Amino acid sequence: MSIQPIRLFGDPVLTTPASPVATFDRELRRLVKDLFDTMNDAPGAGLAAPQIGVPLRVFVWDVDDVPGHLINPTLSLSEEMQDGEEGCLSFPDLRYDTPRAMRVVARGLDMHGEPITIEGSEYLSRAIQHETDHLDGILFIDRMPAETRKEAMKEIRESEWFGSAIAHGREPVIKVSPHSTRGLGI
């Protein structure tokens, strides 16, 4: 078991798009295991490789006691939306309502390079979208309506962990999502 430190908001790896995985080897399988170990230790419902400082398109999840992983994902989203509370291990103790598609069909590869398709709704859909956003350098606060984001940023600036990130020279970068937010972002 290898638990890795989770990168916090302000670390540039979190806002940089990750590279596609090209080699499916023992190191990739070790990365998937490290992601599971770190997510379970935190604990969380999902974790993307950039959150442990690895800029590759890999993430894991454990929703309703069903674990999974996906590499190089592409998503098809439903038109129907959901609004629900969301958090992120890179934003300790921060939880806000965040709009997401109600259903998702995610296609990608497993750690052996075999194609897989995952279909999910509600919480699983939210987790898969959240983790795929990490791979694109998008944070969940980027998906929030402007007023909610403003409130979240105030809470972040007042948090104990945010001061720690700034002290280590990791000034936060807020980006506007390049993906359609269906009018819910700025």
ABEGO torsion letter per residue (X at the ends): XBBBBBBBBGBAAAABBBBBBABBBAAAAAAAAAAAAAAAAOBBABBBAAAAGBBBBBBBBBBGGBBBBBBGBBBBBBABBBBBBBBBAABBGBBBBBBBBABBBBBBBBAAGBBBBBBBBEAAAAAAAAAAAAAAGBBAAAABBAAAAAAAAAAAAABAAAAAAAAAGBBBBBBBBABBAGGABX
